[in-house]
Amino acid sequence: MKNIFTITLILLSLLLITGCADKEPQKGALPQKADKPSAEKKAPDAVSKSEEKVTAGIPIGYEYNPQGRRDPFKSLVAKETDDKKKGATPLEQDDIIAIRLTAIVWSGAQHHALITLPDGKSYTVRKGMRIGLDGGVVESITKDTVVVRQHIKDKKGTFKSKDFILRLRAEEQG
């Protein structure tokens, strides 16, 4: 009976030892330290540049060709600021709302107006000159106003003329 008890005890201990070896370590258990670094791990300096490009998903010798693609850094919502016409005078490069009336001079029957553009440069205009992005024409110059008529396309696609009045005193503009 003593032999059976000893054999049973040995078998149980063997089962216990072999059963624990297959299980993963428990959460509270400390990880076992390896004496030697594994052969699978490479030092970061040992990776060549060509391997870095392949691992980053970029093929070797890749060049970006922007032909036929939009500029990813330009806004999709904002109005383009490069609407300026080629070959147009400086007076036709800015929107009529951004132009400021500075002074009006008259001699006899003819009136001249001094306007200032957003870039700070001033120009003299008279009746019949083109001004503004939308092809506005100076219709009249009085002692304190300049009337500019523009032909603007409405929602239906028809052109309508709209008068913009530039006033000598900015506080009177409305």
Number of C-alpha atoms within 10 A of each C-alpha: 6 7 8 9 10 11 12 12 12 12 12 12 12 11 11 11 11 11 10 10 9 8 8 8 12 8 7 6 8 8 9 7 7 7 6 6 9 8 6 6 7 10 7 7 7 7 10 9 11 13 12 13 14 11 10 9 9 12 13 12 7 8 8 5 7 9 6 6 7 9 9 8 6 10 9 10 6 7 9 10 7 7 11 14 12 8 8 12 11 14 21 19 19 20 18 21 11 11 19 19 21 18 17 20 14 12 7 5 5 11 17 19 23 16 21 18 18 12 9 9 9 16 13 15 19 18 17 12 14 21 24 22 17 17 16 24 19 21 17 16 22 16 14 15 18 26 18 24 21 23 15 15 12 10 7 6 8 9 12 10 12 12 15 16 19 23 20 21 13 11 7 8 10 7
